[in-house]
């Protein structure tokens, strides 16, 4: 089984990167031939300073190794060191229906967040498809937000096979079951582009500041709090054991009970 995944060096890696891509990728390196790349081509949609991009790429490599990537079992390489990928991306673009890309939710989300529209951002799924298909990948570990890109990759592979014969395998997405999307400090999907991230190896003071700024809710202090709708509980669940998570949820409910009891006494 060949496993393929990539990660952008657009900034310091955060816990969304870790739980969405890195942890599943590290686990899968024991199950087959693992190919993991630093996606510097992809990062060009938002980062165009060459010195920063090189520094970020170096840091991503170090962080990945620190988190458990084993060079004896997995190959870690830089996207731009394989120029044939962009050649394949062009070939794929000649069979890619416009409607397929226009339906990509990631592009729409980025525009809604204020990112500038450009062709690279729009055609991002085609380059991602080239990344996957050029290595005859069987499995691609991704977060749920990237599942649509794997579906687009499969659609493009089918188009190519229909046009040129049986050329490509159809890859399968491997999505971590424990979480769908890692929330950022604002409750939305965690992303460097959105500035709502908590870095894996961030400065302690800055990390504490970000954790303390996690959005809770807008209800009054005395109002009930639902642990099932709390970003704090959701983030904690990524790290905690079942018992630890149950304890936190119990504390939330106990706080709610005490608040409700106090509110009733004051109302009398």
BELJOWO-V415416 format. One line per field, one symbol per residue. ss: DSSP state (h for helix, s for strand, l for the rest). psi: psi as a letter, one per 30 degrees, with the letter a starting at -180 (. if undefined). burial: + if it has 9 or more other C-alpha atoms within 8 Angstrom, else -. A space follows every 50 residues. Layout:
ss = ???
psi = ???
burial = ???
This chain:
ss = lssssssllllllshhhhhhhhhhhhhhllllsssssslhhhhllllllh hhhhhhhhhhhhhhhhlllllllssssshhhllhhhhhhhhhhllllhhh hhllhhhhhhhhllllllhhhhlhhhhhhhhhhlllllsssslhhhhhhh hhhhhhhhhhhhhhlllllllsssslllllllslllllsllhhhllllsl lllhhhhhhhhhllllllllllllllhhhlhhhhhhhhhllhhhhhhhhh hhhhhhhhhhhhhhhhhl
psi = kkkkllkkhfakklfeeefeeeeeeeeffffajkjkljifeeffffkgje eeeeeeeeeeeeeeeffgkjfffkkklkeffiffefeeeeeefffkkeee effjfeeeeeefggkkkleeeegefeeeeeeeefghkekjklleffeeee eeeeeeeeeeeeegajekljlkkjkkffkekkkafgflkkkeffggljke hlkeeeeeeeefgkkdlglleflkkjffgkeeeeeeffflleeeeeeeee eeeeeeeeeeeeeeeef.
burial = -++++-++++-+++++++++++++++-++--+++++++++-++-+----- --+--++-+++-+++---++--+++++++-----++-++--+--++---+ +--+--+--++---------++++++++++++++-++++++++++-++++ -+++-++++++------++-+-+-++---++++++-+--+++---+++++ -+----+--++--+--------+---+--++-++++++-+----+--++- -++--++-++--+-----
